[in-house]
Amino acid sequence: MAASRTLGKRLRELRTRHGLSQRELAKRAQVTNSTISQVEQDAVSPSVSSLNKILEVFPISLSDFFSDEIPVEPPRILRDSEHEAIAGCGPGLTLRRIDQSRQTSPQPQIELGSLAPECSAYLQAAHDSLVLVTHGALCIEFPATAACQEALLECGDAARLHAGERYQLHWRKPEASQAASHELSSSEVNHHGTSGAAEAPDCQWLCIAQSR
């Protein structure tokens, strides 16, 4: 059954799972469009070095690529509406479980970050991390090798950061509805943000890093 999945079918499956067109994959792997098309049609058999060059886009190892099941990477973006509420927190406190797929250390490293209106900054993760926006809105640009190139994170949204990757962060003005009704309370995050303020807010976030 696994033998029927040729190299071309495996590559097509991997590419579509990451939402890439043949043209986009070829551009990122620095090969021609026809190369990707011919490999997926099993018209040509790429060399190991050529295949490695293509797989670096995702990234995935040769052994995982040729395994019976290609691993599905967890989504880079986790929207607030997808989080699971945790019951029994007591009055005035709301907790949400935002990352069930990769339970790591029971004592993660947590850092606070903020970005003033109209500002941009770079962030490089030392460890695999999760950035959770707690106030305002944030646009995050992913490295060129990532399937997701850019995402707008509103309050309550989160994004996965991979160790060693460099990200560019941009302040964004939140939607009026988001600013009015979707801001995490001070009991959830220990900051002094005022509700209903006329001025554009700073963007604030938590960076939850895997301890090593």
C-alpha atoms as an extended CHARMM CRD file, in Angstrom:
* protein
*
       212  EXT
         1         1  MET       CA              0.0000000000        0.0000000000        0.0000000000  PROA      1               0.0000000000
         2         2  ALA       CA              2.8100000000        2.3970000000        0.9280000000  PROA      2               0.0000000000
         3         3  ALA       CA              4.7030000000        1.3110000000       -2.2020000000  PROA      3               0.0000000000
         4         4  SER       CA              2.0220000000        2.9220000000       -4.3980000000  PROA      4               0.0000000000
         5         5  ARG       CA              3.0060000000        6.3320000000       -3.0480000000  PROA      5               0.0000000000
         6         6  THR       CA              5.7830000000        7.3170000000       -5.4200000000  PROA      6               0.0000000000
         7         7  LEU       CA              8.3140000000       10.0560000000       -4.8050000000  PROA      7               0.0000000000
         8         8  GLY       CA              6.2590000000       12.3950000000       -6.9750000000  PROA      8               0.0000000000
         9         9  LYS       CA              3.0540000000       11.6880000000       -5.0490000000  PROA      9               0.0000000000
        10        10  ARG       CA              4.8580000000       12.2140000000       -1.7510000000  PROA      10              0.0000000000
        11        11  LEU       CA              6.2050000000       15.5930000000       -2.8680000000  PROA      11              0.0000000000
        12        12  ARG       CA              2.8050000000       16.7100000000       -4.1590000000  PROA      12              0.0000000000
        13        13  GLU       CA              1.1760000000       15.6750000000       -0.8770000000  PROA      13              0.0000000000
        14        14  LEU       CA              3.8050000000       17.5430000000        1.1530000000  PROA      14              0.0000000000
        15        15  ARG       CA              3.5070000000       20.6670000000       -1.0080000000  PROA      15              0.0000000000
        16        16  THR       CA             -0.2890000000       20.8240000000       -0.8370000000  PROA      16              0.0000000000
        17        17  ARG       CA             -0.2920000000       20.2550000000        2.9370000000  PROA      17              0.0000000000
        18        18  HSD       CA              1.8160000000       23.3900000000        3.2810000000  PROA      18              0.0000000000
        19        19  GLY       CA             -0.4030000000       25.3660000000        0.9140000000  PROA      19              0.0000000000
        20        20  LEU       CA              2.2750000000       26.0020000000       -1.7020000000  PROA      20              0.0000000000
        21        21  SER       CA              1.8340000000       26.1390000000       -5.4600000000  PROA      21              0.0000000000
        22        22  GLN       CA              4.3960000000       24.4850000000       -7.7030000000  PROA      22              0.0000000000
        23        23  ARG       CA              5.6080000000       27.9430000000       -8.7090000000  PROA      23              0.0000000000
        24        24  GLU       CA              6.0640000000       29.0720000000       -5.0910000000  PROA      24              0.0000000000
        25        25  LEU       CA              7.8860000000       25.8790000000       -4.1140000000  PROA      25              0.0000000000
        26        26  ALA       CA             10.2000000000       26.2150000000       -7.1170000000  PROA      26              0.0000000000
        27        27  LYS       CA             10.9450000000       29.8370000000       -6.2080000000  PROA      27              0.0000000000
        28        28  ARG       CA             11.8320000000       28.9990000000       -2.5930000000  PROA      28              0.0000000000
        29        29  ALA       CA             13.9070000000       25.9510000000       -3.5540000000  PROA      29              0.0000000000
        30        30  GLN       CA             15.6190000000       27.9490000000       -6.3270000000  PROA      30              0.0000000000
        31        31  VAL       CA             14.7620000000       25.4350000000       -9.0320000000  PROA      31              0.0000000000
        32        32  THR       CA             12.6740000000       25.7600000000      -12.1750000000  PROA      32              0.0000000000
        33        33  ASN       CA              8.9080000000       25.3130000000      -12.2400000000  PROA      33              0.0000000000
        34        34  SER       CA              9.3010000000       22.4580000000      -14.6860000000  PROA      34              0.0000000000
        35        35  THR       CA             11.6020000000       20.6410000000      -12.2510000000  PROA      35              0.0000000000
        36        36  ILE       CA              8.8780000000       20.5200000000       -9.5810000000  PROA      36              0.0000000000
        37        37  SER       CA              6.2500000000       19.5610000000      -12.1490000000  PROA      37              0.0000000000
        38        38  GLN       CA              8.3530000000       16.7400000000      -13.6100000000  PROA      38              0.0000000000
        39        39  VAL       CA              9.2800000000       15.3540000000      -10.1800000000  PROA      39              0.0000000000
        40        40  GLU       CA              5.6360000000       15.3150000000       -9.0720000000  PROA      40              0.0000000000
        41        41  GLN       CA              4.6760000000       13.5310000000      -12.2910000000  PROA      41              0.0000000000
        42        42  ASP       CA              7.5030000000       11.0210000000      -11.7360000000  PROA      42              0.0000000000
        43        43  ALA       CA              8.8510000000       12.0370000000      -15.1290000000  PROA      43              0.0000000000
        44        44  VAL       CA             12.3290000000       12.5350000000      -13.6410000000  PROA      44              0.0000000000
        45        45  SER       CA             14.1210000000       11.1420000000      -10.6180000000  PROA      45              0.0000000000
        46        46  PRO       CA             15.9670000000       13.9170000000       -8.7510000000  PROA      46              0.0000000000
        47        47  SER       CA             19.3730000000       13.4000000000       -7.2300000000  PROA      47              0.0000000000
        48        48  VAL       CA             19.6720000000       13.2210000000       -3.4540000000  PROA      48              0.0000000000
        49        49  SER       CA             21.2030000000       16.7110000000       -3.3290000000  PROA      49              0.0000000000
        50        50  SER       CA             18.4140000000       18.1420000000       -5.5040000000  PROA      50              0.0000000000
        51        51  LEU       CA             15.7100000000       16.5020000000       -3.3890000000  PROA      51              0.0000000000
        52        52  ASN       CA             17.3520000000       17.7520000000       -0.2020000000  PROA      52              0.0000000000
        53        53  LYS       CA             17.3350000000       21.2630000000       -1.6280000000  PROA      53              0.0000000000
        54        54  ILE       CA             13.5820000000       21.0400000000       -2.2150000000  PROA      54              0.0000000000
        55        55  LEU       CA             12.8530000000       19.4900000000        1.1790000000  PROA      55              0.0000000000
        56        56  GLU       CA             14.7370000000       22.2740000000        2.9820000000  PROA      56              0.0000000000
        57        57  VAL       CA             11.8090000000       24.5500000000        2.1230000000  PROA      57              0.0000000000
        58        58  PHE       CA              9.4710000000       22.7510000000        4.5460000000  PROA      58              0.0000000000
        59        59  PRO       CA             11.8210000000       21.5430000000        6.2730000000  PROA      59              0.0000000000
        60        60  ILE       CA             11.6940000000       17.7430000000        6.4900000000  PROA      60              0.0000000000
        61        61  SER       CA             14.3660000000       15.0450000000        6.5570000000  PROA      61              0.0000000000
        62        62  LEU       CA             14.7800000000       12.4540000000        3.8200000000  PROA      62              0.0000000000
        63        63  SER       CA             13.8900000000        9.6570000000        6.2440000000  PROA      63              0.0000000000
        64        64  ASP       CA             10.6520000000       11.3800000000        7.2810000000  PROA      64              0.0000000000
        65        65  PHE       CA              9.8450000000       12.1720000000        3.6500000000  PROA      65              0.0000000000
        66        66  PHE       CA             10.0850000000        8.5050000000        2.6780000000  PROA      66              0.0000000000
        67        67  SER       CA              8.2690000000        7.2150000000        5.7710000000  PROA      67              0.0000000000
        68        68  ASP       CA              4.7900000000        5.7570000000        5.3860000000  PROA      68              0.0000000000
        69        69  GLU       CA              3.2480000000        8.8640000000        6.9150000000  PROA      69              0.0000000000
        70        70  ILE       CA              4.6670000000       12.3170000000        6.2920000000  PROA      70              0.0000000000
        71        71  PRO       CA              4.6010000000       14.1590000000        9.6500000000  PROA      71              0.0000000000
        72        72  VAL       CA              2.0980000000       17.0040000000        9.7780000000  PROA      72              0.0000000000
        73        73  GLU       CA              3.6410000000       20.0660000000       11.3730000000  PROA      73              0.0000000000
        74        74  PRO       CA              1.3780000000       21.8560000000       13.8800000000  PROA      74              0.0000000000
        75        75  PRO       CA             -0.1280000000       25.0730000000       12.5050000000  PROA      75              0.0000000000
        76        76  ARG       CA              1.9830000000       28.2020000000       12.9190000000  PROA      76              0.0000000000
        77        77  ILE       CA             -1.0450000000       30.3610000000       13.8100000000  PROA      77              0.0000000000
        78        78  LEU       CA             -3.4700000000       29.5720000000       16.6500000000  PROA      78              0.0000000000
        79        79  ARG       CA             -6.5610000000       31.7890000000       16.6720000000  PROA      79              0.0000000000
        80        80  ASP       CA             -8.2570000000       32.8260000000       19.8910000000  PROA      80              0.0000000000
        81        81  SER       CA            -11.5040000000       31.1200000000       18.8580000000  PROA      81              0.0000000000
        82        82  GLU       CA             -9.6620000000       27.7880000000       18.5640000000  PROA      82              0.0000000000
        83        83  HSD       CA             -8.3690000000       27.7770000000       22.1420000000  PROA      83              0.0000000000
        84        84  GLU       CA             -9.9750000000       25.5710000000       24.7420000000  PROA      84              0.0000000000
        85        85  ALA       CA            -11.3260000000       27.2250000000       27.8700000000  PROA      85              0.0000000000
        86        86  ILE       CA            -10.2370000000       25.6790000000       31.1670000000  PROA      86              0.0000000000
        87        87  ALA       CA            -13.0550000000       25.3270000000       33.6760000000  PROA      87              0.0000000000
        88        88  GLY       CA            -12.8930000000       25.8950000000       37.4190000000  PROA      88              0.0000000000
        89        89  CYS       CA            -10.5640000000       28.8850000000       37.5180000000  PROA      89              0.0000000000
        90        90  GLY       CA            -12.6010000000       30.8680000000       40.0470000000  PROA      90              0.0000000000
        91        91  PRO       CA            -14.2670000000       34.2830000000       39.7280000000  PROA      91              0.0000000000
        92        92  GLY       CA            -12.4380000000       37.0070000000       37.8480000000  PROA      92              0.0000000000
        93        93  LEU       CA             -9.9120000000       34.6900000000       36.2000000000  PROA      93              0.0000000000
        94        94  THR       CA            -10.0250000000       33.1330000000       32.7350000000  PROA      94              0.0000000000
        95        95  LEU       CA             -7.4700000000       30.5800000000       31.5760000000  PROA      95              0.0000000000
        96        96  ARG       CA             -7.2540000000       29.0210000000       28.1320000000  PROA      96              0.0000000000
        97        97  ARG       CA             -5.2710000000       26.0510000000       26.8860000000  PROA      97              0.0000000000
        98        98  ILE       CA             -3.6450000000       27.2260000000       23.6680000000  PROA      98              0.0000000000
        99        99  ASP       CA             -1.0970000000       24.5510000000       22.8190000000  PROA      99              0.0000000000
       100       100  GLN       CA             -2.1240000000       20.9470000000       23.3910000000  PROA      100             0.0000000000
       101       101  SER       CA             -0.2210000000       19.4290000000       20.4650000000  PROA      101             0.0000000000
       102       102  ARG       CA              3.2790000000       19.9050000000       21.9060000000  PROA      102             0.0000000000
       103       103  GLN       CA              3.4810000000       19.6290000000       25.6680000000  PROA      103             0.0000000000
       104       104  THR       CA              7.0850000000       20.4100000000       26.5740000000  PROA      104             0.0000000000
       105       105  SER       CA              8.6730000000       21.3780000000       29.8560000000  PROA      105             0.0000000000
       106       106  PRO       CA              6.3630000000       21.8790000000       32.8630000000  PROA      106             0.0000000000
       107       107  GLN       CA              8.3270000000       25.0520000000       33.6300000000  PROA      107             0.0000000000
       108       108  PRO       CA              8.4780000000       27.1040000000       30.4170000000  PROA      108             0.0000000000
       109       109  GLN       CA             10.3580000000       30.3930000000       30.2100000000  PROA      109             0.0000000000
       110       110  ILE       CA              7.8920000000       33.2790000000       29.9530000000  PROA      110             0.0000000000
       111       111  GLU       CA              8.8650000000       36.7800000000       28.8400000000  PROA      111             0.0000000000
       112       112  LEU       CA              6.7920000000       39.9320000000       28.2750000000  PROA      112             0.0000000000
       113       113  GLY       CA              7.1170000000       42.0510000000       25.1520000000  PROA      113             0.0000000000
       114       114  SER       CA              5.5850000000       45.2330000000       23.8120000000  PROA      114             0.0000000000
       115       115  LEU       CA              5.6810000000       47.3650000000       20.6870000000  PROA      115             0.0000000000
       116       116  ALA       CA              4.7540000000       51.0590000000       20.5390000000  PROA      116             0.0000000000
       117       117  PRO       CA              2.3390000000       52.3620000000       17.8630000000  PROA      117             0.0000000000
       118       118  GLU       CA              3.7710000000       52.6340000000       14.3460000000  PROA      118             0.0000000000
       119       119  CYS       CA              6.9260000000       50.7380000000       15.3740000000  PROA      119             0.0000000000
       120       120  SER       CA              8.5830000000       47.5730000000       14.0500000000  PROA      120             0.0000000000
       121       121  ALA       CA             11.1510000000       45.2290000000       15.5500000000  PROA      121             0.0000000000
       122       122  TYR       CA             12.9980000000       41.9700000000       14.9370000000  PROA      122             0.0000000000
       123       123  LEU       CA             12.7460000000       38.9220000000       17.1780000000  PROA      123             0.0000000000
       124       124  GLN       CA             14.8910000000       35.8020000000       17.0640000000  PROA      124             0.0000000000
       125       125  ALA       CA             13.7880000000       32.7960000000       19.1050000000  PROA      125             0.0000000000
       126       126  ALA       CA             16.4770000000       30.9850000000       21.0950000000  PROA      126             0.0000000000
       127       127  HSD       CA             14.1020000000       28.0580000000       21.6500000000  PROA      127             0.0000000000
       128       128  ASP       CA             10.8530000000       26.8280000000       20.1280000000  PROA      128             0.0000000000
       129       129  SER       CA              8.3650000000       29.3380000000       21.4870000000  PROA      129             0.0000000000
       130       130  LEU       CA              4.7850000000       30.5440000000       21.3960000000  PROA      130             0.0000000000
       131       131  VAL       CA              3.9270000000       34.2500000000       21.1400000000  PROA      131             0.0000000000
       132       132  LEU       CA              0.4970000000       35.1430000000       22.5360000000  PROA      132             0.0000000000
       133       133  VAL       CA             -0.8550000000       38.6550000000       21.8680000000  PROA      133             0.0000000000
       134       134  THR       CA             -2.4380000000       40.0110000000       25.0590000000  PROA      134             0.0000000000
       135       135  HSD       CA             -3.1930000000       43.5820000000       24.0110000000  PROA      135             0.0000000000
       136       136  GLY       CA             -3.5910000000       45.3480000000       20.6740000000  PROA      136             0.0000000000
       137       137  ALA       CA             -2.6460000000       43.7080000000       17.3820000000  PROA      137             0.0000000000
       138       138  LEU       CA              0.5750000000       42.5040000000       15.8210000000  PROA      138             0.0000000000
       139       139  CYS       CA              1.6720000000       41.6290000000       12.2870000000  PROA      139             0.0000000000
       140       140  ILE       CA              4.4010000000       38.9820000000       12.1880000000  PROA      140             0.0000000000
       141       141  GLU       CA              6.5400000000       38.2290000000        9.1260000000  PROA      141             0.0000000000
       142       142  PHE       CA              7.9310000000       34.6890000000        8.9680000000  PROA      142             0.0000000000
       143       143  PRO       CA             11.2450000000       33.6860000000        7.3100000000  PROA      143             0.0000000000
       144       144  ALA       CA             11.2200000000       33.0560000000        3.5780000000  PROA      144             0.0000000000
       145       145  THR       CA             11.4720000000       29.2930000000        4.1430000000  PROA      145             0.0000000000
       146       146  ALA       CA              8.2070000000       29.1390000000        6.1160000000  PROA      146             0.0000000000
       147       147  ALA       CA              4.9900000000       28.1290000000        4.3830000000  PROA      147             0.0000000000
       148       148  CYS       CA              3.1620000000       31.0010000000        6.1020000000  PROA      148             0.0000000000
       149       149  GLN       CA              4.7790000000       34.3010000000        5.1180000000  PROA      149             0.0000000000
       150       150  GLU       CA              2.8050000000       36.8230000000        7.1800000000  PROA      150             0.0000000000
       151       151  ALA       CA             -0.0240000000       36.8190000000        9.7020000000  PROA      151             0.0000000000
       152       152  LEU       CA             -2.0400000000       39.4020000000       11.6020000000  PROA      152             0.0000000000
       153       153  LEU       CA             -2.4940000000       38.4390000000       15.2490000000  PROA      153             0.0000000000
       154       154  GLU       CA             -5.3230000000       40.0590000000       17.1900000000  PROA      154             0.0000000000
       155       155  CYS       CA             -5.6460000000       39.9320000000       20.9550000000  PROA      155             0.0000000000
       156       156  GLY       CA             -5.8030000000       36.2760000000       22.0340000000  PROA      156             0.0000000000
       157       157  ASP       CA             -4.1480000000       34.9150000000       18.8690000000  PROA      157             0.0000000000
       158       158  ALA       CA             -0.8220000000       33.1010000000       19.0380000000  PROA      158             0.0000000000
       159       159  ALA       CA              1.9840000000       32.0770000000       16.6780000000  PROA      159             0.0000000000
       160       160  ARG       CA              4.6510000000       29.3800000000       16.8970000000  PROA      160             0.0000000000
       161       161  LEU       CA              8.2670000000       30.4970000000       16.6220000000  PROA      161             0.0000000000
       162       162  HSD       CA             10.9950000000       28.0280000000       15.7210000000  PROA      162             0.0000000000
       163       163  ALA       CA             14.4010000000       28.1190000000       17.3750000000  PROA      163             0.0000000000
       164       164  GLY       CA             16.9470000000       30.1230000000       15.3890000000  PROA      164             0.0000000000
       165       165  GLU       CA             14.4550000000       31.7540000000       13.0380000000  PROA      165             0.0000000000
       166       166  ARG       CA             14.2960000000       35.5540000000       12.7530000000  PROA      166             0.0000000000
       167       167  TYR       CA             10.9360000000       37.3000000000       12.6390000000  PROA      167             0.0000000000
       168       168  GLN       CA              9.9000000000       40.8650000000       11.9210000000  PROA      168             0.0000000000
       169       169  LEU       CA              7.1240000000       42.3140000000       14.0730000000  PROA      169             0.0000000000
       170       170  HSD       CA              4.9560000000       45.2900000000       13.0890000000  PROA      170             0.0000000000
       171       171  TRP       CA              2.4920000000       47.1900000000       15.2630000000  PROA      171             0.0000000000
       172       172  ARG       CA             -1.0280000000       47.1890000000       13.8430000000  PROA      172             0.0000000000
       173       173  LYS       CA             -4.0820000000       49.1320000000       14.9110000000  PROA      173             0.0000000000
       174       174  PRO       CA             -6.6600000000       46.6050000000       16.1670000000  PROA      174             0.0000000000
       175       175  GLU       CA            -10.1590000000       46.4630000000       14.7310000000  PROA      175             0.0000000000
       176       176  ALA       CA            -12.6350000000       48.6070000000       16.6640000000  PROA      176             0.0000000000
       177       177  SER       CA            -14.6290000000       45.5450000000       17.7100000000  PROA      177             0.0000000000
       178       178  GLN       CA            -11.4600000000       43.8060000000       18.8620000000  PROA      178             0.0000000000
       179       179  ALA       CA            -10.2840000000       46.7800000000       20.8920000000  PROA      179             0.0000000000
       180       180  ALA       CA            -13.6840000000       47.1690000000       22.5520000000  PROA      180             0.0000000000
       181       181  SER       CA            -14.5940000000       43.5920000000       23.3960000000  PROA      181             0.0000000000
       182       182  HSD       CA            -11.7210000000       41.2120000000       22.8140000000  PROA      182             0.0000000000
       183       183  GLU       CA             -9.0040000000       42.4690000000       25.1200000000  PROA      183             0.0000000000
       184       184  LEU       CA             -7.6950000000       40.0920000000       27.7730000000  PROA      184             0.0000000000
       185       185  SER       CA             -8.5790000000       41.2640000000       31.2730000000  PROA      185             0.0000000000
       186       186  SER       CA             -6.0120000000       42.4160000000       33.8080000000  PROA      186             0.0000000000
       187       187  SER       CA             -6.6930000000       39.2460000000       35.7910000000  PROA      187             0.0000000000
       188       188  GLU       CA             -5.4930000000       37.1840000000       32.8240000000  PROA      188             0.0000000000
       189       189  VAL       CA             -2.3600000000       39.2510000000       32.1510000000  PROA      189             0.0000000000
       190       190  ASN       CA             -0.7430000000       41.4860000000       34.7340000000  PROA      190             0.0000000000
       191       191  HSD       CA             -0.6880000000       44.8670000000       32.9640000000  PROA      191             0.0000000000
       192       192  HSD       CA             -2.4460000000       48.1940000000       33.5150000000  PROA      192             0.0000000000
       193       193  GLY       CA             -4.1290000000       48.6520000000       30.1310000000  PROA      193             0.0000000000
       194       194  THR       CA             -7.2220000000       50.8740000000       30.3520000000  PROA      194             0.0000000000
       195       195  SER       CA            -10.3890000000       49.9630000000       28.5270000000  PROA      195             0.0000000000
       196       196  GLY       CA            -12.0120000000       52.4080000000       26.1390000000  PROA      196             0.0000000000
       197       197  ALA       CA             -8.8930000000       54.5250000000       25.6970000000  PROA      197             0.0000000000
       198       198  ALA       CA             -9.0520000000       56.7830000000       22.6590000000  PROA      198             0.0000000000
       199       199  GLU       CA             -5.3660000000       56.5180000000       21.8450000000  PROA      199             0.0000000000
       200       200  ALA       CA             -3.9830000000       53.6100000000       19.8700000000  PROA      200             0.0000000000
       201       201  PRO       CA             -2.6330000000       51.0130000000       22.3130000000  PROA      201             0.0000000000
       202       202  ASP       CA              0.7750000000       49.4490000000       22.4540000000  PROA      202             0.0000000000
       203       203  CYS       CA              0.8720000000       45.8630000000       21.2750000000  PROA      203             0.0000000000
       204       204  GLN       CA              1.7410000000       43.5560000000       24.1690000000  PROA      204             0.0000000000
       205       205  TRP       CA              2.4690000000       39.8470000000       24.1520000000  PROA      205             0.0000000000
       206       206  LEU       CA              3.7440000000       36.8900000000       26.1310000000  PROA      206             0.0000000000
       207       207  CYS       CA              6.6020000000       34.7980000000       24.7440000000  PROA      207             0.0000000000
       208       208  ILE       CA              6.3820000000       31.2680000000       26.1500000000  PROA      208             0.0000000000
       209       209  ALA       CA              9.6230000000       29.4050000000       25.4100000000  PROA      209             0.0000000000
       210       210  GLN       CA             10.4240000000       25.7490000000       25.8670000000  PROA      210             0.0000000000
       211       211  SER       CA             12.9280000000       25.3430000000       28.6910000000  PROA      211             0.0000000000
       212       212  ARG       CA             16.0820000000       23.3590000000       27.9250000000  PROA      212             0.0000000000
